[in-house]
Amino acid sequence: MILDRLEAAYWSLQNERVRSIFERVTRDSILNLGRVIPQDGDLTQGTGRRLDLSVLFIDIVSSSKRPSETLDEQLAVLKTYDIFFTEMIRIAEEYGGTVEKNTGDGLMVYFPDNCGGSISKSGHTALACALTIFYTLQGCVNPLLASHCLAPISIRAGLDQGSVTIAQIGAARRFGSRVAIGTTANVACKMLEGTGEGIFIGENITRHIPAEWHQWCIIKNAETGYLYAQGRAPYRYFEFIGRWTRPL
């Protein structure tokens, strides 16, 4: 590739390639309804499956500020992330979640309606999973990191619930990935913007968690930027301040 200019020949080929991709997508994209998270190989390029689920984003706070210049610093980050993600993925799967992607400093997990018997259970399940992740981090992972002279981890979680399309995109036979398309996934991610450590839940989650948990839901003044289709009222979100106190 030429790095100091955009070649006309390359630009012409790129235009042709994009037009070809557009034609394929508009011709072949398929969306099916479903109740099961698609597994690797279930979807071909440009296809998707729409289903009701809860989405959990876990993000390490200030991960970019961790020293990672020297070899020793990079090894420290590697050890820290390996310990953290190995256990967090296991927890998510034990709660019936499907870990969709590791973003380098975070995770996205789906909890389909059938993991708890109904869509109302998936939000409760996702929140319980987040609580267990937070408890495990503070009660086990961070003390272990400290014992090895590694800096502790601080995390934040965003959860929302609704209809999402899980789609396969990318270049066939070379690089492809699954993505979550829909407001639910967008809100779950957006709630983490500009926040520190904490658990943040969309209004749809609050409707389906146990009534006694509402005492720990603190409404946030900031808006998600999304409105209800009927009435155009802002879609609200909350900080969930409850935590597991001890294993029972």
Secondary structure as GFF3:
##gff-version 3
##sequence-region A 1 248
A	DSSP	alpha_helix	8	28	.	.	.	ID=ss1
A	DSSP	beta_strand	30	33	.	.	.	ID=ss2
A	DSSP	beta_strand	47	60	.	.	.	ID=ss3
A	DSSP	three_ten_helix	63	65	.	.	.	ID=ss4
A	DSSP	alpha_helix	71	94	.	.	.	ID=ss5
A	DSSP	beta_strand	98	102	.	.	.	ID=ss6
A	DSSP	beta_strand	106	112	.	.	.	ID=ss7
A	DSSP	three_ten_helix	113	115	.	.	.	ID=ss8
A	DSSP	alpha_helix	119	136	.	.	.	ID=ss9
A	DSSP	pi_helix	137	141	.	.	.	ID=ss10
A	DSSP	alpha_helix	142	147	.	.	.	ID=ss11
A	DSSP	beta_strand	155	171	.	.	.	ID=ss12
A	DSSP	beta_strand	175	181	.	.	.	ID=ss13
A	DSSP	alpha_helix	183	190	.	.	.	ID=ss14
A	DSSP	beta_strand	198	202	.	.	.	ID=ss15
A	DSSP	alpha_helix	203	206	.	.	.	ID=ss16
A	DSSP	three_ten_helix	211	216	.	.	.	ID=ss17
A	DSSP	beta_strand	217	219	.	.	.	ID=ss18
A	DSSP	beta_strand	237	240	.	.	.	ID=ss19
###
